[in-house]
Each structure stands twice: as structure tokens, then as C-alpha cells.
Amino acid sequence: MSVDVGALRERDLPVLGTDDSRTYRLGIMGGTFDPIHNGHLVAAEQAFDDLDLDLVVFMPAGRPAFKQDRNVSSGEDRYAMTLLATADNPHFVASRFEVDREGITYTADTLRLLRELYPENVEFYFITGADAITEIVKWRDAKDIARLAHLVAATRPGYDLDRAWDAIDASGLAFDVTYLSVPALAISSSHLRERIKAGQSLRYLTPDPVTGYLHKHGLYGTSTNRYGHTSEVVA
């Protein structure tokens, strides 16, 4: 299968796989990124180094299947924050691939579409949190996720992996999982939103351009004219 460069660029995806003589490793950092934070970035950077990845593409989910009952910021805002957070890293790429797709976002569908677009010499490494591993085995078409991608499970130091291992064993599916210990994963998007509602600083928890963006656009109830403060009415 040759590389259709035009099709990849049209779908806002990095061009990989052009050299038939070598194997490429594409990291896929999926998530809601509401907002993106330094834990995501550190996990992706460690996966890039430890697994010898060629690139890590960050894909904000369009309409996350598991968050249909929650308020989620618009795909445009989450993509913009992801773009700002990754702009200064030459091996990070932000993609609109999932934001622009219609319908509910399912990981198996994403991986199948990517497999159709990339040649076989491009391997997929799906980066997620260790907590999610216990859920992935129950996700829609989990067998296709196991078939199409290596899983990279980022964990907090001291995290008990027994639940993840037990879930994979019980699934009977051939998941290939690499576990990475990432100190910055004590940070979470929900914690950042709670800090915003309490009028607390996000400095050193997410890149400053992301903090500036969410204040400028009034996300999560922030004030648009007082940087670092919430508005009087919290959304």
C-alpha cells in the first residue's frame, strides 16, 4: 500500500510511511483534553522517548462516547488548546481528525480509519491512562482495538496495576500493553476545572498559552478580563 499524502493532509494527519524499507511508530494520544494539561504532555513525551516513536499525534475527541451525559467544551476550543499546548514540540502534532468527524467518537472506529489511511509499515501506539485499561476491554469492538494498536498505559508512581492486568486476562483478548510510570499524572483535567471554579491558579499545571486561551474565551466559568480569576457566575 502506497502512502496517499493528499488523503492524510486532507484529514489533518501527519505523513508517515513513505519509506518502504523501514517501520514507523506513530503515537496516538486520544482524549477529551478538556482542558489539556502537563500530565498529557509528559506522558506523551515519555512514550516518545521510551518507545522510540516517530511522532505523537494528539487527537481531541469529537463527541466522546463515554461523556454523552456530561457538558464538554466545544471541539473547536479543545482542539485550539491542544494546538497551543503542543506547538513548541517538533515531534508533537495536533490533529482535527476526530473533531471533524460526524457522530459519536469510538476508538475502534478511529483506529480502523487510520489503518485504511496508513500503510502497514506504520504501527500504532495508543497512549492512555492505566485507569482506562480496565475500561478499554469493555469498549465497543475492543477486539479491533487489540488487533490494530499497541496500548501504552501511563501510570502514576506506585499505581497498583493488578486491576488492569486482571481486566486484560479476563477479557481473553490479545492486548499488547506497555506500562509507563509518569509522575505528572497526578494532574487531571477535572482537577484543573475544580481549581478554576475555586479561583485558583493553573500555573505549572498546563501550558500558559492554554490558561490564556481559556480565560480569553471564558471557558469553565473563567473571567475574560481578570486573568487567573473566575467570573461571578460560574458556568
C-alpha positions as CSV (number, residue, x, y, z in Angstrom):
1,M,0.0,0.0,0.0
2,S,1.5,3.3,-1.0
3,V,1.0,6.5,1.0
4,D,-1.7,8.8,-0.1
5,V,-0.2,12.0,1.1
6,G,-3.1,14.1,-0.1
7,A,-5.6,12.0,1.9
8,L,-3.6,12.3,5.0
9,R,-3.2,16.0,4.7
10,E,-6.9,16.4,3.9
11,R,-7.7,14.6,7.2
12,D,-5.2,16.7,9.1
13,L,-2.9,13.7,9.8
14,P,0.9,13.5,9.8
15,V,2.5,12.0,6.7
16,L,4.3,8.8,7.7
17,G,5.2,5.5,5.9
18,T,6.8,6.9,2.8
19,D,10.0,4.8,3.1
20,D,9.1,1.1,2.4
21,S,12.4,-0.1,3.9
22,R,11.6,0.9,7.4
23,T,8.9,0.7,10.1
24,Y,7.4,3.8,11.6
25,R,5.9,4.1,15.1
26,L,3.0,6.6,15.4
27,G,1.9,7.5,18.9
28,I,-1.8,8.4,19.2
29,M,-2.7,10.5,22.2
30,G,-6.5,10.4,22.3
31,G,-8.6,12.1,24.9
32,T,-11.2,14.8,25.6
33,F,-8.5,17.3,26.6
34,D,-11.0,19.5,28.5
35,P,-8.5,21.1,29.1
36,I,-5.2,19.5,28.0
37,H,-2.6,19.6,30.8
38,N,1.0,18.9,31.6
39,G,0.2,15.3,32.6
40,H,-0.9,14.6,29.0
41,L,2.3,16.2,27.6
42,V,4.7,14.5,30.0
43,A,3.1,11.1,29.3
44,A,3.4,11.6,25.5
45,E,7.0,12.8,25.8
46,Q,7.9,9.8,27.9
47,A,6.2,7.4,25.4
48,F,8.1,9.1,22.6
49,D,11.4,8.5,24.3
50,D,10.8,5.1,25.8
51,L,9.2,3.5,22.8
52,D,11.2,5.2,20.1
53,L,8.2,6.8,18.4
54,D,8.5,8.9,15.3
55,L,5.7,11.3,16.2
56,V,2.8,11.6,18.7
57,V,-0.4,12.9,17.3
58,F,-2.8,14.5,19.7
59,M,-6.5,13.8,18.8
60,P,-9.1,15.6,20.8
61,A,-12.3,13.5,20.7
62,G,-15.2,14.9,18.7
63,R,-18.2,13.6,20.6
64,P,-16.7,11.2,23.2
65,A,-18.9,8.1,23.6
66,F,-18.4,7.9,27.3
67,K,-19.2,11.5,28.0
68,Q,-22.6,11.9,26.3
69,D,-24.2,12.7,29.6
70,R,-21.8,15.5,30.5
71,N,-21.1,19.0,29.5
72,V,-18.0,19.0,27.3
73,S,-16.3,22.1,25.8
74,S,-16.7,22.5,22.0
75,G,-14.4,20.5,19.8
76,E,-13.0,23.8,18.4
77,D,-12.0,25.0,21.8
78,R,-10.4,21.7,22.8
79,Y,-8.5,21.5,19.5
80,A,-7.3,25.1,19.9
81,M,-6.0,24.4,23.4
82,T,-4.3,21.2,22.2
83,L,-2.7,23.1,19.3
84,L,-1.3,25.7,21.7
85,A,0.0,23.1,24.1
86,T,1.9,21.1,21.5
87,A,3.0,23.9,19.2
88,D,6.6,24.2,20.5
89,N,7.4,20.4,20.4
90,P,8.7,19.3,17.0
91,H,7.5,15.7,17.5
92,F,4.0,16.5,18.7
93,V,1.2,17.1,16.2
94,A,-2.3,18.3,17.0
95,S,-5.0,16.9,14.6
96,R,-8.6,17.7,13.9
97,F,-9.2,14.2,12.7
98,E,-11.8,13.3,15.3
99,V,-13.2,16.8,15.9
100,D,-14.2,17.0,12.2
101,R,-15.8,13.5,12.1
102,E,-19.6,13.3,12.4
103,G,-21.3,11.2,15.0
104,I,-20.1,9.7,18.3
105,T,-16.3,9.1,18.6
106,Y,-15.4,5.5,19.2
107,T,-11.7,4.5,19.5
108,A,-12.2,1.3,17.4
109,D,-13.7,3.4,14.5
110,T,-10.8,5.8,14.7
111,L,-8.2,3.1,14.5
112,R,-9.9,1.3,11.6
113,L,-10.0,4.6,9.7
114,L,-6.3,5.2,10.4
115,R,-5.4,1.7,9.3
116,E,-7.1,2.4,6.0
117,L,-5.1,5.6,5.5
118,Y,-1.7,4.4,6.6
119,P,0.4,1.6,5.1
120,E,1.3,-1.5,7.2
121,N,4.8,-0.2,7.9
122,V,3.2,2.4,10.2
123,E,2.5,0.9,13.7
124,F,0.0,2.5,16.1
125,Y,0.7,3.1,19.7
126,F,-2.4,4.2,21.5
127,I,-1.5,6.2,24.7
128,T,-3.9,6.3,27.5
129,G,-4.1,6.2,31.3
130,A,-3.7,2.9,33.2
131,D,-7.2,3.5,34.7
132,A,-8.7,3.4,31.2
133,I,-7.2,-0.1,30.6
134,T,-9.8,-1.7,32.8
135,E,-12.5,0.0,30.7
136,I,-11.0,-0.5,27.2
137,V,-11.6,-4.2,27.4
138,K,-15.3,-3.3,27.6
139,W,-15.3,-0.6,24.9
140,R,-17.1,-1.1,21.6
141,D,-15.2,-3.5,19.3
142,A,-12.4,-4.0,21.9
143,K,-11.1,-6.9,19.8
144,D,-10.3,-4.5,17.0
145,I,-8.5,-2.1,19.3
146,A,-6.3,-5.1,20.5
147,R,-5.7,-6.0,16.8
148,L,-4.9,-2.6,15.5
149,A,-2.8,-0.9,18.1
150,H,-0.2,-1.4,20.9
151,L,-1.6,0.1,24.1
152,V,0.6,2.4,26.2
153,A,-0.7,2.8,29.7
154,A,0.6,5.8,31.6
155,T,0.5,5.3,35.4
156,R,1.2,7.3,38.5
157,P,4.2,6.2,40.5
158,G,3.1,3.4,42.9
159,Y,-0.1,2.7,41.0
160,D,-1.5,-0.8,41.6
161,L,-1.6,-2.5,38.2
162,D,-3.4,-5.6,39.4
163,R,-6.8,-4.4,38.3
164,A,-5.5,-3.6,34.8
165,W,-3.8,-7.0,34.5
166,D,-6.8,-8.8,35.8
167,A,-9.1,-7.0,33.4
168,I,-6.9,-7.9,30.4
169,D,-6.6,-11.5,31.5
170,A,-10.4,-11.8,32.0
171,S,-11.1,-10.3,28.6
172,G,-9.4,-13.1,26.7
173,L,-8.2,-10.5,24.1
174,A,-4.6,-10.3,22.9
175,F,-3.9,-6.8,24.2
176,D,-0.2,-5.7,23.9
177,V,0.3,-3.2,26.7
178,T,3.4,-1.3,27.8
179,Y,3.2,0.5,31.2
180,L,4.9,3.7,31.8
181,S,5.3,5.4,35.2
182,V,4.7,9.1,34.8
183,P,4.9,11.4,37.9
184,A,2.9,14.2,36.3
185,L,-0.2,12.0,36.0
186,A,-1.3,13.2,39.4
187,I,-2.7,16.1,37.4
188,S,-6.2,15.7,35.8
189,S,-8.5,17.8,33.7
190,S,-11.2,17.5,36.3
191,H,-8.8,18.8,39.0
192,L,-8.0,21.8,36.7
193,R,-11.7,22.6,36.3
194,E,-12.2,22.5,40.0
195,R,-9.3,24.8,40.6
196,I,-10.7,27.3,38.1
197,K,-14.1,27.2,39.9
198,A,-12.3,28.0,43.1
199,G,-10.4,30.9,41.5
200,Q,-7.0,29.1,41.9
201,S,-4.0,29.3,39.6
202,L,-3.3,26.8,36.9
203,R,0.4,27.8,36.6
204,Y,2.7,24.8,36.1
205,L,-0.3,22.5,35.6
206,T,-1.0,23.4,32.0
207,P,1.0,25.5,29.5
208,D,0.5,29.2,29.9
209,P,-1.0,29.7,26.4
210,V,-3.8,27.2,27.3
211,T,-4.5,29.2,30.5
212,G,-4.6,32.4,28.5
213,Y,-6.9,30.8,25.9
214,L,-9.5,29.5,28.4
215,H,-9.6,32.9,30.1
216,K,-9.9,34.8,26.9
217,H,-12.8,32.6,25.8
218,G,-14.4,32.3,29.3
219,L,-14.2,28.5,29.5
220,Y,-15.2,26.7,32.7
221,G,-16.6,29.9,34.2
222,T,-13.3,31.9,34.0
223,S,-13.3,35.7,33.8
224,T,-12.5,37.1,30.4
225,N,-11.0,40.3,31.9
226,R,-9.2,39.2,35.1
227,Y,-6.5,36.6,34.3
228,G,-6.4,33.9,37.0
229,H,-9.9,34.7,38.4
230,T,-13.3,33.2,37.8
231,S,-16.3,35.2,36.7
232,E,-19.1,36.0,39.2
233,V,-21.3,33.4,37.6
234,V,-19.6,30.0,37.2
235,A,-20.8,28.0,34.2
